[in-house]
Amino acid sequence: MTLTLVESLLLTLIISVLIYSTWNALYRRRNLPPGPTPLPIVGNVFHIKRGEMVKSLMEFKEKYGSIYTVYFGHYPIVVLCGYDTVKEALIDRAEEFGGRGRLPTIDQFVKGYGIVFSNGSRWKDLRRFSLTTLRNFGMGKKSIEERIQEEAHFLIAEIKSQNEQFVDPTRFLVQCVSNVICSIVFGNRFEYSNDSFQKLLGMFNAVFQDMSSVYGQLLDMLPAVMHYIPGPHQRINKSLEKLTVFIKERVKMNEESFDPNSPKDFIDCFLLRQQQVSKEVLRRGSVDNMIMTILNMFFAGTETVSSTLRHGLMILMRYPEIQAKLHAEIDHVIGESRIPNIEDRSKMPYMEAVIHEIQRFIDILPLNLPHATTKDVDFKGYTIPKGTDVYPLLCSVLKDRTKIACPDNFDPTHFLDDKGCFKKNETFMPFSAGKRICAGEGLARMELFIFLTTILQRFKLTPERELTDNDIKPLMAGFANIPKFYRMSFVPRL
């Protein structure tokens, strides 16, 4: 007996209701935090507005509070919002929330290698090695400071060559920041006109853009489906593969000239480490860790810092009175010709406040990188199983209305006391917090201060068109906040 169309539709409806009811009952039986009811297979994907993941997650906060659960497919994601909740998890209970969660956009490629995406003893060993190596190469000391100052010199020369024309500053800001990482990792910088260097940076930018796209967001939510659907997200692994080819070529060059008694860069230090590790450690795993850690350093140290500078320049053009105060402080503390150094930072509270406010306002990684619980955790009356992905929303901390007056406004006084002295703000977590805080925080802060101070020492920033408050607002779209396109002129002050 064949079913009529009406009977078929009715049967489909009944089956769908039964599946949904069973799923809903299983979902409700867990002691996870509340959240929007997920659908079978797709979870809460239809609750996330197209291309507006950050905005959607912040809206859930208003309904479900500072801790709630969403489902990406059948995976539960516990979302933490606000300073108090994020601090309790990442700082007060750092060990329990110190795992690295899933990031499907690149997990298939990195496979748990490298300092950012590894876990357990592998992560602890890599972090310890990386921090020690960076310290030995001068992170926070003179040698890396001199590398940044040297690169600032080349940056100023590149800006002068534009002859006050209106330009998009993206290219040379990315190049100068990336060259600092190159000098640490490879032992040398690249000329801004170098074709290989241009292609390398272009691939990094492409990965960042594709991860933050609508397709990238869908890939993070529904990897089992999106891996088979064409779109820009399919380029991510291909771009990463090209980047690893470049890095492998550099590693081979180092192997040919390697002197264990005189390591000259980060790669040499890793090669020396390979010789020293126990025989039980597989050489292949060590190579993968080196390649992925170098990739991590470029992503963490290039796109984020250069985007912060790009956004910062736009903000200072929007508020010329702030730019004028910075010019006055630079003239008073440093003068016209002396190269800015990191010791100047303690004498320049307004510059420190402006840089902190730029980072707070633009919120470069609003979702943070995903964390994961390392054991079953009882947290705020809920039970979060071991291995559950946790999203501590940095955007909800940096703009916590209970801690910051007018968080949506750009205002350096958020970091100044009544006497004009710099003051810390506990909500300042652009580098995350706890065990997974960015290992390159010290390097990034040094770069932001020296590059921005050197630019403002030499130039007045002028926009091609009048900028509005809407222009400088972060997009709050996906994985990273990329500044809107603009053009500007650097007018010499000297």
Secondary structure as UniProt FT lines:
FT   HELIX           5..29
FT   TURN            40..42
FT   HELIX           45..47
FT   TURN            50..51
FT   HELIX           53..64
FT   STRAND          67..72
FT   TURN            73..74
FT   STRAND          75..80
FT   HELIX           83..87
FT   HELIX           88..92
FT   TURN            93..97
FT   STRAND          99..100
FT   HELIX           104..110
FT   TURN            111..112
FT   TURN            115..117
FT   HELIX           120..136
FT   TURN            137..140
FT   HELIX           142..160
FT   TURN            161..164
FT   HELIX           170..185
FT   TURN            192..193
FT   HELIX           195..212
FT   HELIX           214..221
FT   HELIX           223..226
FT   TURN            227..228
FT   HELIX           232..234
FT   HELIX           235..257
FT   TURN            260..261
FT   HELIX           266..276
FT   TURN            279..280
FT   HELIX           283..298
FT   HELIX           299..303
FT   HELIX           304..318
FT   HELIX           320..333
FT   HELIX           342..347
FT   HELIX           349..362
FT   TURN            366..367
FT   STRAND          371..372
FT   STRAND          377..379
FT   TURN            380..381
FT   STRAND          382..384
FT   TURN            386..387
FT   STRAND          389..392
FT   HELIX           394..398
FT   TURN            401..403
FT   TURN            407..408
FT   HELIX           412..415
FT   TURN            418..419
FT   TURN            426..427
FT   TURN            430..431
FT   HELIX           434..436
FT   TURN            439..440
FT   HELIX           441..458
FT   STRAND          459..463
FT   HELIX           469..472
FT   STRAND          488..492
//
